[in-house]
Amino acid sequence: AATLKSLQDQQTHSSATIDAARVTSEAIDQKCDELLNHVEALRRTLTDTKQELSVIDVELESDRRSLLEKQLQQTTSDQQYQATQHELTLCQARLTELEGQFLHAEAELQTATAQSDLVREQLGTLNRDIQSSQERCIVLTGKHEAMQDRHGLLSQMDSEYAGLGDGARQLIELAKTKPHAPYNTIEGLVADLVHVEVHLAPLLDVALGHLSEAVVLSNGQVVDLVQQKKLRIDGRATLLRLDRLPSRKMGDRIQLDGLRGVIGRADRLVNCAEQHHALFQFLLGTTWLVDSLQTAVDLSHYRGSGLRFVTADCERIDSDGTIQIGALQTLSGIVTRRSEMQAVREECDQILSLIETARRQALDLQNAAVDLTAQQE
């Protein structure tokens, strides 16, 4: 019974052990199933992962190729960038050069503009000068024509011996038409033998009076012809013989030079030939030219008593106190007419010279204007 019980107990124990083993086996089986499931899941996961890796590899390959392309593009871009940078550097250098050229051109433009302005200003000045020269030529030409007309009138009057007596005119004509003895002793009128400044000529006419028309003879041959009735004078004539002039005249030693209002002694203010000095000292040695009638009156009463005075207004006080006043008849004096003729001739020559100078200046200015215009173009 004990053995049986032991066997039963063993059987029970074995059953229990079997049951436990069965449970354990079931558990193990379940665990194995779970592990199998897990392995299967892992396998599927691995497969998926491999697929994903394959896709990733494809993508990586694509990315690598893309990266290579991009690197190639980057290299190309770098080269293009460097080329662009080089071109930019060249462009900047060219720009700098162009800026320098622009500044230079601008400076040249400013210089050219300044020169152009200067040329225009010079042209304006030249044109004004040309117009001024032309106007001056016109004025001078008009003045020359007027002076020629004046000289023509004076020459006509002189050739016609205007105001000269018939006797004096006859003797002068004989001297011109028969230049042999005895008519070659006729030296001319007193007015023919003297030269004086034009502003003093009227005063000299007043000082000489009718003696300016006197005929000057070197000796008495003509007088002898008249005395012998071999020469008949038509009209009256005043004769002056150079060989019969007195050596001195009362009052010619009186000196008034330096006194207030005194212009000078008349014979010292005229020009004549050497052989006629004695004649004009005789005619004018006691005649003084003064500024006014008051000066003449004052001097004639005191230091100049016995002298003749002629004022700047052509008034005259003779040595005997006789006073001549009033306006002179126009062109009445031969000395005045001859002096004015000489002055007119000289002024005409001066005007002609001025006209020629003005014309040359106008021509030079016109040529200069043409040159400036050509330079500006």
C-alpha positions in Angstrom: 0.0 0.0 0.0 2.8 2.2 0.8 4.5 1.4 -2.4 1.2 1.9 -4.2 0.8 5.1 -2.5 4.3 5.9 -3.3 3.7 4.9 -6.8 0.5 6.9 -6.8 2.3 9.8 -5.4 5.0 9.4 -8.0 2.3 9.0 -10.6 0.7 12.1 -9.3 3.9 13.8 -9.2 4.8 12.6 -12.6 1.4 13.7 -13.9 1.9 17.0 -12.2 5.4 17.1 -13.7 3.9 16.1 -17.1 1.3 18.7 -16.8 3.8 21.2 -15.8 6.0 20.1 -18.7 3.0 20.3 -20.9 2.2 23.7 -19.7 5.8 24.7 -20.1 5.9 23.1 -23.5 2.8 25.0 -24.5 4.3 28.1 -23.1 7.4 27.3 -25.0 5.4 26.6 -28.1 3.5 29.9 -27.6 6.8 31.6 -27.0 8.2 29.9 -30.2 5.1 31.0 -32.1 5.6 34.5 -30.8 9.3 34.3 -31.7 8.4 33.0 -35.1 5.9 35.7 -35.5 8.4 38.2 -34.3 11.1 36.7 -36.6 8.6 36.9 -39.5 7.8 40.4 -38.6 11.5 41.1 -38.4 11.9 39.4 -41.8 9.2 41.5 -43.2 10.7 44.6 -41.6 14.1 43.6 -42.9 12.6 43.1 -46.4 10.9 46.5 -46.1 14.1 47.9 -44.8 16.0 46.4 -47.7 13.5 47.8 -50.1 13.7 51.1 -48.4 17.5 50.8 -48.5 17.3 50.0 -52.2 15.1 53.0 -52.7 17.5 55.1 -50.6 20.4 53.7 -52.6 18.6 54.7 -55.7 17.9 58.1 -54.2 21.5 58.3 -53.0 22.7 57.4 -56.4 20.4 60.0 -57.9 21.5 62.5 -55.3 25.1 61.6 -55.9 24.6 62.1 -59.6 22.7 65.3 -58.9 25.5 66.3 -56.6 28.1 65.5 -59.2 26.1 67.5 -61.7 25.7 70.3 -59.3 29.4 70.1 -58.5 30.1 70.2 -62.2 27.7 73.1 -62.5 29.4 74.7 -59.6 32.7 74.2 -61.2 31.3 75.7 -64.4 29.7 78.4 -62.4 33.0 79.1 -60.6 34.7 79.3 -64.0 31.9 81.5 -65.3 32.1 83.6 -62.1 35.9 83.9 -62.5 35.4 84.8 -66.2 32.7 87.2 -65.2 34.9 88.6 -62.5 37.8 89.0 -65.0 35.4 90.6 -67.5 34.0 92.8 -64.7 37.6 93.8 -63.8 38.2 94.6 -67.5 35.0 96.5 -67.6 35.9 98.4 -64.5 39.3 99.2 -66.0 37.6 100.2 -69.2 35.1 102.3 -67.2 37.9 104.0 -65.4 39.6 104.6 -68.7 36.4 105.9 -70.2 35.8 108.1 -67.1 39.3 109.5 -67.6 38.6 110.0 -71.3 35.3 111.6 -70.4 36.9 114.0 -67.9 39.6 114.8 -70.5 36.9 115.3 -73.1 34.9 117.4 -70.7 38.0 119.5 -70.0 38.7 119.8 -73.7 35.0 120.7 -74.2 35.3 123.4 -71.5 38.5 124.6 -73.1 36.9 124.6 -76.6 33.9 126.3 -75.2 36.1 129.0 -73.5 38.0 129.3 -76.8 34.8 129.5 -78.7 33.5 132.2 -76.4 36.8 134.0 -76.7 36.7 133.7 -80.5 33.1 135.0 -80.5 34.1 137.8 -78.3 37.1 138.6 -80.4 34.9 138.3 -83.5 32.4 140.8 -81.9 35.3 143.1 -81.1 36.7 142.8 -84.6 33.3 143.4 -86.1 32.8 146.5 -84.0 36.4 147.6 -84.9 35.7 147.0 -88.6 32.4 149.0 -88.3 34.2 151.7 -86.4 37.0 151.8 -89.1 34.5 151.8 -91.9 32.5 154.6 -90.2 35.8 156.5 -89.6 36.6 156.1 -93.3 33.2 157.5 -94.2 33.6 160.4 -91.8 37.2 161.1 -93.0 36.2 160.8 -96.6 33.4 163.3 -96.1 35.8 165.6 -94.2 38.4 165.2 -97.0 35.8 166.1 -99.6 34.8 169.2 -97.6 38.4 170.2 -97.2 39.0 169.7 -101.0 36.0 171.9 -101.7 37.4 174.5 -99.3 40.8 174.3 -100.9 39.3 174.6 -104.3 37.5 177.8 -103.3 40.6 179.2 -101.8 42.7 178.2 -104.8 40.2 179.8 -107.2 40.2 183.0 -105.2 44.0 183.0 -105.1 44.3 182.3 -108.8 42.0 185.1 -109.5 43.9 187.4 -107.1 40.7 188.1 -105.2 41.0 191.4 -103.4 44.2 192.3 -105.1 44.5 195.7 -106.9 44.8 195.8 -110.6 48.3 197.3 -110.6 49.7 194.6 -108.3 47.9 191.9 -110.3 49.6 193.2 -113.5 53.1 193.1 -112.0 52.6 189.6 -110.7 51.4 188.4 -114.1 54.5 190.1 -115.7 56.8 188.2 -113.3 55.1 184.9 -114.2 54.9 185.4 -118.0 58.3 187.2 -118.4 60.8 185.6 -116.1 63.7 187.8 -117.3 65.2 191.2 -116.5 63.8 193.5 -115.4 60.7 191.5 -114.4 62.7 188.8 -112.7 63.4 191.4 -110.0 59.7 191.2 -109.0 59.9 188.8 -106.0 56.2 188.6 -105.4 53.6 190.0 -103.0 54.5 190.5 -99.3 51.9 187.8 -98.6 53.7 185.4 -101.0 57.0 185.7 -99.0 55.8 184.9 -95.5 54.6 181.7 -93.8 52.8 181.8 -90.5 50.7 179.4 -88.4 47.1 179.4 -89.5 45.7 180.7 -86.2 48.1 183.7 -86.4 47.5 184.5 -90.1 44.5 186.8 -89.5 46.5 188.8 -86.9 49.3 189.1 -89.4 46.9 190.4 -92.1 45.7 193.0 -89.6 49.3 193.9 -88.7 50.4 194.3 -92.4 47.2 195.9 -93.5 47.3 197.0 -97.2 51.1 196.2 -97.3 50.3 192.5 -97.5 49.4 193.3 -101.1 52.5 195.3 -101.8 54.8 194.1 -104.6 58.3 193.3 -103.4 61.2 194.3 -105.7 64.8 193.3 -105.3 66.0 196.6 -106.8 64.7 199.7 -108.8 64.7 198.3 -112.4 60.9 198.1 -112.6 60.6 201.6 -111.0 63.0 202.9 -113.7 60.8 201.4 -116.4 57.8 203.2 -114.9 59.8 206.5 -114.6 60.9 206.1 -118.2 57.3 205.5 -119.3 58.3 202.1 -120.7 55.9 200.4 -118.3 52.4 201.6 -117.8 50.6 200.3 -114.6 46.9 199.8 -115.0 45.7 200.8 -111.5 47.5 201.5 -108.3 50.2 199.3 -106.8 52.3 199.6 -103.6 56.0 198.8 -104.2 58.7 197.8 -101.7 62.4 197.8 -102.7 64.6 195.4 -100.7 67.7 197.5 -101.5 66.2 200.7 -100.0 65.0 199.3 -96.6 66.2 201.3 -93.5 68.6 199.4 -91.3 66.6 200.1 -88.1 63.2 201.4 -87.2 62.2 203.5 -84.2 60.8 201.2 -81.4 62.3 197.9 -82.6 64.6 198.0 -79.5 61.7 197.9 -77.1 61.3 194.4 -75.6 57.9 193.3 -74.2 58.5 189.5 -74.1 57.4 187.9 -70.9 54.9 190.5 -70.0 51.4 189.3 -69.1 49.2 189.1 -72.2 52.0 189.4 -74.7 52.1 186.7 -77.4 55.2 188.0 -79.1 56.7 190.4 -81.6 55.2 189.8 -85.0 58.4 189.5 -87.1 59.6 186.7 -84.7 56.4 184.7 -85.2 56.7 184.3 -89.0 58.9 182.2 -91.3 60.5 183.6 -94.4 63.6 183.2 -96.6 66.9 184.6 -95.3 66.9 187.4 -97.8 63.6 188.6 -96.6 64.3 188.9 -92.9 65.1 192.6 -93.2 61.8 193.1 -95.0 59.7 191.6 -92.3 61.7 193.2 -89.6 61.0 196.5 -91.2 57.3 195.7 -91.7 56.6 193.9 -88.3 59.6 194.8 -86.0 57.5 197.3 -84.1 54.2 195.2 -84.1 53.4 193.1 -81.0 50.6 190.5 -80.8 48.7 190.5 -77.5 45.8 188.7 -76.0 43.2 191.5 -75.6 42.4 195.1 -76.4 42.8 196.0 -72.7 46.4 194.7 -72.8 47.1 196.6 -76.0 45.7 199.8 -74.5 47.7 199.4 -71.3 51.0 198.7 -73.1 50.5 201.5 -75.7 50.2 204.1 -72.8 53.3 203.0 -71.0 56.1 200.6 -72.0 54.9 200.1 -75.6 54.3 203.7 -76.5 55.0 204.3 -80.2 54.4 200.6 -81.1 51.7 198.9 -83.0 49.5 196.2 -81.2 47.3 193.6 -82.7 45.0 191.6 -80.4 43.8 188.0 -80.6 40.4 189.3 -81.8 42.1 191.2 -84.7 41.8 194.6 -83.1 44.7 197.0 -83.8 46.2 200.0 -82.1 48.7 202.0 -84.3 51.7 203.9 -83.0 49.7 207.1 -83.3 47.0 205.8 -81.0 44.5 205.0 -83.8 42.3 202.0 -82.9 40.7 199.7 -85.4 38.0 197.4 -84.1 35.1 195.2 -85.5 34.9 192.0 -87.4 37.0 191.3 -90.5 35.5 190.6 -93.9 35.6 186.8 -94.6 38.7 185.8 -96.5 39.8 189.4 -96.9 43.4 188.8 -96.0 45.8 187.3 -98.5 48.1 185.9 -95.7 45.1 184.3 -94.1 44.0 182.8 -97.3 47.4 181.5 -98.2 48.0 180.1 -94.7 44.6 178.4 -94.7 45.3 176.9 -98.1 48.6 175.5 -96.8 46.8 174.2 -93.7 44.0 172.7 -95.8 46.6 171.0 -98.0 48.4 169.6 -95.0 45.2 168.5 -93.4 44.0 166.9 -96.7 47.3 165.0 -96.8 46.8 163.9 -93.2 43.2 162.9 -93.8 44.2 160.9 -96.8 46.9 159.2 -94.7 44.3 158.5 -92.0 41.8 157.2 -94.6 44.5 154.8 -96.0 45.4 153.7 -92.5 41.8 153.2 -91.6 41.2 151.2 -94.7 44.3 149.0 -94.1 43.1 148.5 -90.5 39.6 147.5 -91.7 41.1 145.1 -94.2 43.4 143.6 -91.6 40.5 143.3 -89.2 38.4 141.6 -91.9 41.2 139.1 -92.6 41.6 138.5 -88.8 37.8 137.9 -88.6 38.0 135.4 -91.5 40.9 133.6 -89.8 39.0 133.5 -86.5 35.8 132.2 -88.2 37.9 129.5 -89.9 39.5 128.5 -86.6 36.1 128.3 -84.9 34.7 126.0 -87.6 
